[in-house]
Amino acid sequence: MNRLERVIVALDVENGDRAIEIVKECKPEISYFKVGKQLFTAEGPALIKRLKDENVRVFLDLKYHDIPNTVANAVIEAAKLGVDMVNIHLSGGGKMVKTTVERLNEFYQINNFKPLLIGVTVLTSLGDEDLKEIGFVHSTKEMVKRLAILGKNNGADGVVCSPHEIEIVKNTCGKDFITVTPGIRPNFALTKDDQKRIMTPGMAFERGTDYIVIGRPITRAESIKEAVEKLADKLR
Ligand code: C5P
């Protein structure tokens, strides 16, 4: 896959009509889109069907975290919707990951298809102090490493991590273990928004990431088409 095929645009908007408008403006250069909690809560599974009708790939970013059976069942429902990537919180524990992986493998036996299972390590909004407050004794970096290893050992396909953690994850879990990195700001984007540790798309790919997630620099651009063109020029 070339780099452009590994760009995922985050559809963080209020409704399905706006999401589909953005998809149409991003195509054909961009063909992978992320649906998160806001949009999915507003529109539900019908939106996934609309996106699939647009012939694009979908990352369902609902970050499931619950008892193993509940998470596994939810992930199977996501798989039935035909999404290409789905994620769970690795802090839900190894058993939760393992149960989900087993259920996905059974699903694959029957359907010959399954979404990539990606683990969330530590949210990029949390720093060392926040982890201490929850009662975690390790630093964010150490936690990312531990949770990535937990994900890998229990059969997850990869992790969501900051672009600054790509190397740690690849070095500890191997280069085939997928990294999906948000916190991306192209040079043409004027603001960092609320992202703290950012990187340009080119640099994130240079560091070896598999997928980048980019939202507002595209979806809030004055001209989405122009923003996509600029991004495509950098990545071709
Ligand atoms: O607009 P922006 O490019 O900051 O969007 C990044 C997307 O990636 C958002 O949907 C955000 O929820 C998501 N994300 C993140 N950091 C994480 C996990 C997900 O920014 N650690």
Residues whose N, C-alpha, C, O or C-beta is under 5 A from the ligand:
A	BS01	C5P	A10 D12 V122 L123 T124 P182 G183 I184 Q195 V213 I214 G215 R216
